Amino acid sequence: MFSVIASHPLRWGSLRKGNDLKQPVLRSHHLRQMHIKVGHRTELSRAFTQRDVAVFAELTGDINPLHLNEDFAKQTKFGKTIVHGVLINGLISALLGTKMPGPGCVFLSQEISFPAPLYVGEVVIAAAEVKRLKRLIALIAVSCTVPASEKTVMEGWVKVMVPEAPNP
């Protein structure tokens, strides 16, 4: 994902005054790649398994049978189990924290909706596009869509604090 100097106890060329020597140090060429501009866009895809949903339910305590029990879900308007909305939203967190703006970005707020369900096994594409940028705050349009059916399962806006690019 990104280069971390973790195997060497000290790497003097990468250290700056005030860095904690016990923490991994990101190489500066990766930090420069975090600079973003209006119009930048990125995406990732994923298909959640029933095991993913069960692990998420166990971790969060959200054991709503709509997500876990096929017999229960068959009796609902959805007809089968659906992926937790917050698990879908986790794709956006992964996208912003690893691709754009990248490591060091911080979620400040979000406004999202879930217009359609995501069923276990469906491939979903999470997308993010920078719409506004003011200093270190970015307003990013986000969405999650299922290409096979062209349905949108999540959409909205996220405000993030962008990590500063280091001085050259």
FIKOLZA-1660 file (N, C-alpha, C; in steps of 0.1 Angstrom, whole numbers, plus 5000, padded with zeros to 4 digits):
% residues 168
   i   px   py   pz ch aa at
   1 5008 4988 5000  A  M  N
   1 5000 5000 5000  A  M CA
   1 5009 5012 5000  A  M  C
   2 5016 5015 5011  A  F  N
   2 5026 5026 5011  A  F CA
   2 5038 5021 5018  A  F  C
   3 5049 5028 5015  A  S  N
   3 5062 5024 5020  A  S CA
   3 5063 5028 5035  A  S  C
   4 5067 5019 5043  A  V  N
   4 5069 5022 5057  A  V CA
   4 5083 5017 5061  A  V  C
   5 5090 5025 5068  A  I  N
   5 5103 5020 5073  A  I CA
   5 5101 5015 5087  A  I  C
   6 5099 5002 5088  A  A  N
   6 5096 4996 5101  A  A CA
   6 5106 4987 5105  A  A  C
   7 5114 4981 5096  A  S  N
   7 5123 4971 5099  A  S CA
   7 5137 4976 5104  A  S  C
   8 5139 4989 5102  A  H  N
   8 5151 4995 5106  A  H CA
   8 5148 5004 5119  A  H  C
   9 5156 5002 5130  A  P  N
   9 5153 5010 5142  A  P CA
   9 5155 5025 5139  A  P  C
  10 5165 5028 5132  A  L  N
  10 5168 5043 5129  A  L CA
  10 5171 5044 5114  A  L  C
  11 5165 5054 5108  A  R  N
  11 5169 5057 5094  A  R CA
  11 5170 5072 5094  A  R  C
  12 5182 5077 5098  A  W  N
  12 5185 5091 5100  A  W CA
  12 5181 5100 5088  A  W  C
  13 5182 5096 5076  A  G  N
  13 5179 5104 5065  A  G CA
  13 5164 5107 5064  A  G  C
  14 5155 5098 5070  A  S  N
  14 5141 5100 5070  A  S CA
  14 5135 5107 5082  A  S  C
  15 5144 5109 5092  A  L  N
  15 5139 5115 5105  A  L CA
  15 5139 5130 5104  A  L  C
  16 5129 5136 5110  A  R  N
  16 5129 5150 5112  A  R CA
  16 5128 5153 5127  A  R  C
  17 5132 5165 5131  A  K  N
  17 5131 5169 5145  A  K CA
  17 5117 5167 5150  A  K  C
  18 5115 5160 5161  A  G  N
  18 5102 5159 5167  A  G CA
  18 5096 5145 5164  A  G  C
  19 5101 5138 5155  A  N  N
  19 5095 5125 5151  A  N CA
  19 5097 5115 5163  A  N  C
  20 5088 5107 5165  A  D  N
  20 5089 5096 5175  A  D CA
  20 5097 5085 5169  A  D  C
  21 5108 5081 5174  A  L  N
  21 5117 5071 5168  A  L CA
  21 5111 5057 5169  A  L  C
  22 5101 5055 5177  A  K  N
  22 5094 5042 5178  A  K CA
  22 5083 5040 5167  A  K  C
  23 5079 5051 5161  A  Q  N
  23 5069 5050 5151  A  Q CA
  23 5075 5048 5137  A  Q  C
  24 5068 5041 5128  A  P  N
  24 5072 5040 5114  A  P CA
  24 5072 5054 5108  A  P  C
  25 5081 5056 5099  A  V  N
  25 5082 5069 5092  A  V CA
  25 5079 5067 5077  A  V  C
  26 5069 5074 5072  A  L  N
  26 5066 5073 5058  A  L CA
  26 5077 5080 5050  A  L  C
  27 5080 5074 5039  A  R  N
  27 5090 5080 5030  A  R CA
  27 5083 5092 5023  A  R  C
  28 5091 5103 5022  A  S  N
  28 5085 5116 5018  A  S CA
  28 5080 5115 5003  A  S  C
  29 5085 5107 4995  A  H  N
  29 5079 5106 4981  A  H CA
  29 5065 5101 4981  A  H  C
  30 5061 5094 4991  A  H  N
  30 5047 5089 4992  A  H CA
  30 5038 5101 4998  A  H  C
  31 5044 5109 5007  A  L  N
  31 5036 5120 5012  A  L CA
  31 5033 5130 5001  A  L  C
  32 5042 5133 4992  A  R  N
  32 5039 5142 4982  A  R CA
  32 5027 5138 4973  A  R  C
  33 5025 5125 4972  A  Q  N
  33 5014 5120 4963  A  Q CA
  33 5000 5123 4969  A  Q  C
  34 5000 5127 4982  A  M  N
  34 4987 5129 4988  A  M CA
  34 4981 5143 4985  A  M  C
  35 4988 5151 4978  A  H  N
  35 4982 5164 4974  A  H CA
  35 4971 5162 4964  A  H  C
  36 4959 5168 4967  A  I  N
  36 4948 5165 4958  A  I CA
  36 4943 5179 4953  A  I  C
  37 4935 5178 4942  A  K  N
  37 4929 5189 4935  A  K CA
  37 4914 5187 4932  A  K  C
  38 4907 5197 4930  A  V  N
  38 4893 5196 4926  A  V CA
  38 4893 5188 4913  A  V  C
  39 4884 5179 4913  A  G  N
  39 4882 5170 4901  A  G CA
  39 4889 5157 4902  A  G  C
  40 4898 5155 4912  A  H  N
  40 4905 5142 4914  A  H CA
  40 4894 5132 4918  A  H  C
  41 4895 5120 4912  A  R  N
  41 4885 5109 4914  A  R CA
  41 4893 5096 4916  A  R  C
  42 4887 5088 4924  A  T  N
  42 4893 5074 4926  A  T CA
  42 4881 5065 4930  A  T  C
  43 4884 5052 4928  A  E  N
  43 4874 5042 4932  A  E CA
  43 4880 5029 4935  A  E  C
  44 4872 5020 4942  A  L  N
  44 4876 5006 4944  A  L CA
  44 4864 4998 4944  A  L  C
  45 4866 4985 4942  A  S  N
  45 4854 4976 4941  A  S CA
  45 4856 4964 4951  A  S  C
  46 4844 4959 4955  A  R  N
  46 4844 4948 4965  A  R CA
  46 4831 4941 4964  A  R  C
  47 4831 4928 4967  A  A  N
  47 4819 4920 4969  A  A CA
  47 4819 4915 4983  A  A  C
  48 4809 4918 4992  A  F  N
  48 4809 4914 5006  A  F CA
  48 4803 4900 5006  A  F  C
  49 4809 4891 5014  A  T  N
  49 4804 4878 5016  A  T CA
  49 4795 4877 5029  A  T  C
  50 4788 4866 5030  A  Q  N
  50 4780 4865 5043  A  Q CA
  50 4789 4865 5055  A  Q  C
  51 4801 4859 5053  A  R  N
  51 4811 4859 5064  A  R CA
  51 4815 4873 5068  A  R  C
  52 4817 4882 5058  A  D  N
  52 4821 4896 5061  A  D CA
  52 4810 4902 5069  A  D  C
  53 4797 4900 5065  A  V  N
  53 4786 4906 5072  A  V CA
  53 4785 4900 5087  A  V  C
  54 4787 4887 5088  A  A  N
  54 4787 4881 5102  A  A CA
  54 4798 4887 5110  A  A  C
  55 4810 4888 5105  A  V  N
  55 4821 4894 5113  A  V CA
  55 4818 4908 5117  A  V  C
  56 4813 4916 5108  A  F  N
  56 4809 4930 5111  A  F CA
  56 4799 4930 5122  A  F  C
  57 4789 4921 5121  A  A  N
  57 4778 4921 5131  A  A CA
  57 4784 4917 5145  A  A  C
  58 4793 4908 5145  A  E  N
  58 4800 4904 5157  A  E CA
  58 4808 4915 5163  A  E  C
  59 4815 4922 5155  A  L  N
  59 4824 4933 5160  A  L CA
  59 4815 4945 5165  A  L  C
  60 4804 4948 5158  A  T  N
  60 4796 4960 5162  A  T CA
  60 4785 4957 5171  A  T  C
  61 4781 4944 5172  A  G  N
  61 4769 4941 5180  A  G CA
  61 4756 4943 5172  A  G  C
  62 4756 4947 5160  A  D  N
  62 4744 4949 5152  A  D CA
  62 4740 4935 5146  A  D  C
  63 4732 4928 5153  A  I  N
  63 4728 4914 5149  A  I CA
  63 4714 4914 5144  A  I  C
  64 4710 4925 5137  A  N  N
  64 4697 4926 5131  A  N CA
  64 4696 4914 5121  A  N  C
  65 4685 4905 5123  A  P  N
  65 4684 4893 5114  A  P CA
  65 4683 4896 5100  A  P  C
  66 4679 4909 5096  A  L  N
  66 4679 4913 5082  A  L CA
  66 4692 4911 5075  A  L  C
  67 4703 4911 5083  A  H  N
  67 4716 4910 5077  A  H CA
  67 4721 4895 5078  A  H  C
  68 4716 4888 5088  A  L  N
  68 4722 4875 5091  A  L CA
  68 4713 4863 5089  A  L  C
  69 4700 4864 5088  A  N  N
  69 4691 4853 5088  A  N CA
  69 4684 4853 5075  A  N  C
  70 4687 4844 5066  A  E  N
  70 4681 4843 5053  A  E CA
  70 4666 4841 5054  A  E  C
  71 4661 4832 5063  A  D  N
  71 4647 4829 5065  A  D CA
  71 4640 4842 5069  A  D  C
  72 4645 4849 5079  A  F  N
  72 4639 4862 5083  A  F CA
  72 4639 4872 5071  A  F  C
  73 4650 4873 5064  A  A  N
  73 4651 4883 5053  A  A CA
  73 4641 4880 5042  A  A  C
  74 4638 4867 5040  A  K  N
  74 4629 4863 5029  A  K CA
  74 4615 4869 5032  A  K  C
  75 4612 4871 5044  A  Q  N
  75 4599 4876 5048  A  Q CA
  75 4598 4892 5047  A  Q  C
  76 4608 4898 5044  A  T  N
  76 4609 4913 5043  A  T CA
  76 4607 4917 5028  A  T  C
  77 4606 4930 5026  A  K  N
  77 4605 4935 5012  A  K CA
  77 4618 4933 5004  A  K  C
  78 4629 4930 5011  A  F  N
  78 4642 4928 5005  A  F CA
  78 4643 4914 4999  A  F  C
  79 4637 4904 5005  A  G  N
  79 4637 4891 5000  A  G CA
  79 4649 4882 5003  A  G  C
  80 4659 4888 5007  A  K  N
  80 4671 4881 5011  A  K CA
  80 4680 4890 5020  A  K  C
  81 4691 4885 5026  A  T  N
  81 4699 4893 5035  A  T CA
  81 4706 4904 5027  A  T  C
  82 4708 4915 5035  A  I  N
  82 4714 4927 5029  A  I CA
  82 4726 4930 5037  A  I  C
  83 4736 4937 5031  A  V  N
  83 4748 4942 5038  A  V CA
  83 4744 4954 5046  A  V  C
  84 4750 4955 5058  A  H  N
  84 4748 4967 5067  A  H CA
  84 4753 4979 5059  A  H  C
  85 4745 4990 5060  A  G  N
  85 4748 5003 5054  A  G CA
  85 4761 5008 5059  A  G  C
  86 4764 5007 5071  A  V  N
  86 4777 5012 5077  A  V CA
  86 4789 5004 5072  A  V  C
  87 4787 4991 5068  A  L  N
  87 4798 4984 5062  A  L CA
  87 4800 4989 5048  A  L  C
  88 4790 4992 5041  A  I  N
  88 4792 4998 5028  A  I CA
  88 4799 5011 5029  A  I  C
  89 4795 5019 5039  A  N  N
  89 4802 5032 5041  A  N CA
  89 4817 5030 5044  A  N  C
  90 4820 5019 5050  A  G  N
  90 4834 5016 5053  A  G CA
  90 4843 5016 5041  A  G  C
  91 4837 5012 5029  A  L  N
  91 4844 5013 5017  A  L CA
  91 4849 5027 5014  A  L  C
  92 4840 5037 5017  A  I  N
  92 4844 5051 5015  A  I CA
  92 4856 5054 5024  A  I  C
  93 4855 5050 5037  A  S  N
  93 4866 5053 5046  A  S CA
  93 4879 5047 5041  A  S  C
  94 4878 5034 5036  A  A  N
  94 4890 5028 5031  A  A CA
  94 4895 5035 5018  A  A  C
  95 4887 5039 5010  A  L  N
  95 4890 5046 4998  A  L CA
  95 4898 5060 5001  A  L  C
  96 4892 5067 5010  A  L  N
  96 4897 5080 5014  A  L CA
  96 4910 5079 5022  A  L  C
  97 4911 5069 5030  A  G  N
  97 4922 5067 5039  A  G CA
  97 4934 5060 5032  A  G  C
  98 4932 5054 5021  A  T  N
  98 4943 5047 5014  A  T CA
  98 4946 5052 5000  A  T  C
  99 4937 5058 4993  A  K  N
  99 4939 5062 4979  A  K CA
  99 4939 5077 4978  A  K  C
 100 4928 5084 4982  A  M  N
 100 4927 5098 4980  A  M CA
 100 4918 5104 4991  A  M  C
 101 4922 5113 4999  A  P  N
 101 4936 5119 4999  A  P CA
 101 4947 5110 5004  A  P  C
 102 4944 5099 5011  A  G  N
 102 4954 5090 5015  A  G CA
 102 4957 5090 5030  A  G  C
 103 4967 5083 5034  A  P  N
 103 4971 5082 5048  A  P CA
 103 4972 5095 5055  A  P  C
 104 4966 5096 5066  A  G  N
 104 4966 5109 5074  A  G CA
 104 4953 5117 5072  A  G  C
 105 4945 5114 5062  A  C  N
 105 4932 5121 5061  A  C CA
 105 4923 5118 5073  A  C  C
 106 4915 5128 5077  A  V  N
 106 4906 5126 5088  A  V CA
 106 4892 5130 5084  A  V  C
 107 4882 5121 5086  A  F  N
 107 4868 5123 5084  A  F CA
 107 4864 5134 5094  A  F  C
 108 4857 5145 5089  A  L  N
 108 4852 5155 5098  A  L CA
 108 4836 5154 5099  A  L  C
 109 4830 5151 5087  A  S  N
 109 4815 5150 5087  A  S CA
 109 4811 5143 5075  A  S  C
 110 4799 5138 5075  A  Q  N
 110 4794 5131 5063  A  Q CA
 110 4778 5132 5062  A  Q  C
 111 4773 5132 5051  A  E  N
 111 4759 5132 5048  A  E CA
 111 4756 5121 5038  A  E  C
 112 4750 5110 5041  A  I  N
 112 4749 5099 5032  A  I CA
 112 4734 5094 5032  A  I  C
 113 4730 5087 5021  A  S  N
 113 4718 5081 5021  A  S CA
 113 4720 5067 5014  A  S  C
 114 4710 5058 5016  A  F  N
 114 4711 5045 5011  A  F CA
 114 4698 5042 5002  A  F  C
 115 4698 5046 4990  A  P  N
 115 4686 5045 4981  A  P CA
 115 4682 5031 4977  A  P  C
 116 4691 5021 4978  A  A  N
 116 4688 5008 4974  A  A CA
 116 4696 4998 4983  A  A  C
 117 4692 4986 4985  A  P  N
 117 4699 4976 4993  A  P CA
 117 4711 4970 4985  A  P  C
 118 4721 4967 4992  A  L  N
 118 4733 4959 4986  A  L CA
 118 4731 4945 4991  A  L  C
 119 4730 4935 4982  A  Y  N
 119 4729 4921 4986  A  Y CA
 119 4742 4915 4987  A  Y  C
 120 4743 4905 4996  A  V  N
 120 4756 4898 4998  A  V CA
 120 4760 4892 4984  A  V  C
 121 4772 4893 4981  A  G  N
 121 4778 4888 4968  A  G CA
 121 4777 4897 4957  A  G  C
 122 4770 4908 4957  A  E  N
 122 4770 4918 4946  A  E CA
 122 4783 4926 4946  A  E  C
 123 4789 4928 4935  A  V  N
 123 4801 4936 4934  A  V CA
 123 4796 4951 4934  A  V  C
 124 4802 4959 4943  A  V  N
 124 4799 4973 4944  A  V CA
 124 4812 4981 4942  A  V  C
 125 4810 4992 4935  A  I  N
 125 4821 5001 4932  A  I CA
 125 4819 5014 4941  A  I  C
 126 4829 5016 4950  A  A  N
 126 4829 5029 4958  A  A CA
 126 4837 5039 4950  A  A  C
 127 4831 5051 4949  A  A  N
 127 4838 5062 4942  A  A CA
 127 4838 5075 4950  A  A  C
 128 4848 5083 4948  A  A  N
 128 4850 5096 4955  A  A CA
 128 4855 5106 4945  A  A  C
 129 4850 5118 4945  A  E  N
 129 4855 5129 4937  A  E CA
 129 4855 5142 4945  A  E  C
 130 4867 5148 4944  A  V  N
 130 4869 5161 4951  A  V CA
 130 4861 5172 4944  A  V  C
 131 4851 5178 4951  A  K  N
 131 4843 5188 4945  A  K CA
 131 4847 5202 4950  A  K  C
 132 4852 5204 4962  A  R  N
 132 4857 5217 4967  A  R CA
 132 4869 5214 4976  A  R  C
 133 4878 5224 4976  A  L  N
 133 4890 5223 4984  A  L CA
 133 4893 5237 4989  A  L  C
 134 4893 5238 5002  A  K  N
 134 4897 5251 5008  A  K CA
 134 4907 5248 5019  A  K  C
 135 4919 5253 5016  A  R  N
 135 4931 5250 5025  A  R CA
 135 4932 5235 5027  A  R  C
 136 4930 5230 5039  A  L  N
 136 4932 5216 5041  A  L CA
 136 4919 5208 5043  A  L  C
 137 4908 5215 5039  A  I  N
 137 4895 5208 5040  A  I CA
 137 4889 5205 5026  A  I  C
 138 4886 5193 5024  A  A  N
 138 4880 5189 5011  A  A CA
 138 4866 5184 5012  A  A  C
 139 4857 5188 5003  A  L  N
 139 4844 5183 5002  A  L CA
 139 4843 5173 4991  A  L  C
 140 4840 5161 4994  A  I  N
 140 4841 5150 4984  A  I CA
 140 4828 5143 4982  A  I  C
 141 4823 5142 4970  A  A  N
 141 4811 5135 4966  A  A CA
 141 4815 5120 4966  A  A  C
 142 4806 5112 4973  A  V  N
 142 4809 5098 4974  A  V CA
 142 4797 5090 4969  A  V  C
 143 4799 5078 4963  A  S  N
 143 4788 5069 4959  A  S CA
 143 4793 5055 4959  A  S  C
 144 4783 5046 4961  A  C  N
 144 4786 5032 4959  A  C CA
 144 4775 5026 4950  A  C  C
 145 4780 5020 4939  A  T  N
 145 4770 5016 4929  A  T CA
 145 4773 5001 4925  A  T  C
 146 4763 4994 4921  A  V  N
 146 4764 4980 4916  A  V CA
 146 4763 4981 4901  A  V  C
 147 4775 4978 4894  A  P  N
 147 4775 4979 4880  A  P CA
 147 4766 4970 4873  A  P  C
 148 4764 4958 4878  A  A  N
 148 4755 4948 4871  A  A CA
 148 4741 4952 4870  A  A  C
 149 4736 4960 4880  A  S  N
 149 4722 4964 4879  A  S CA
 149 4721 4979 4878  A  S  C
 150 4732 4986 4878  A  E  N
 150 4733 5001 4877  A  E CA
 150 4725 5008 4888  A  E  C
 151 4724 5001 4900  A  K  N
 151 4717 5008 4911  A  K CA
 151 4728 5014 4920  A  K  C
 152 4723 5025 4926  A  T  N
 152 4731 5032 4936  A  T CA
 152 4727 5027 4950  A  T  C
 153 4736 5022 4958  A  V  N
 153 4733 5017 4971  A  V CA
 153 4737 5027 4982  A  V  C
 154 4745 5037 4979  A  M  N
 154 4749 5047 4989  A  M CA
 154 4754 5059 4981  A  M  C
 155 4750 5071 4986  A  E  N
 155 4755 5083 4979  A  E CA
 155 4755 5094 4990  A  E  C
 156 4763 5104 4987  A  G  N
 156 4764 5116 4996  A  G CA
 156 4776 5124 4995  A  G  C
 157 4779 5131 5007  A  W  N
 157 4791 5140 5007  A  W CA
 157 4799 5137 5020  A  W  C
 158 4812 5139 5019  A  V  N
 158 4821 5137 5030  A  V CA
 158 4830 5149 5031  A  V  C
 159 4832 5154 5043  A  K  N
 159 4841 5165 5045  A  K CA
 159 4853 5159 5052  A  K  C
 160 4865 5161 5047  A  V  N
 160 4877 5155 5053  A  V CA
 160 4888 5166 5054  A  V  C
 161 4897 5164 5064  A  M  N
 161 4909 5172 5066  A  M CA
 161 4920 5165 5058  A  M  C
 162 4926 5172 5049  A  V  N
 162 4936 5166 5040  A  V CA
 162 4950 5168 5047  A  V  C
 163 4958 5157 5047  A  P  N
 163 4971 5159 5053  A  P CA
 163 4979 5168 5045  A  P  C
 164 4988 5176 5052  A  E  N
 164 4996 5186 5045  A  E CA
 164 5007 5179 5037  A  E  C
 165 5010 5183 5025  A  A  N
 165 5021 5179 5018  A  A CA
 165 5034 5185 5024  A  A  C
 166 5045 5177 5026  A  P  N
 166 5057 5182 5032  A  P CA
 166 5064 5193 5023  A  P  C
 167 5072 5201 5029  A  N  N
 167 5080 5210 5021  A  N CA
 167 5090 5203 5013  A  N  C
 168 5093 5207 5001  A  P  N
 168 5103 5200 4993  A  P CA
 168 5117 5201 4998  A  P  C
% end
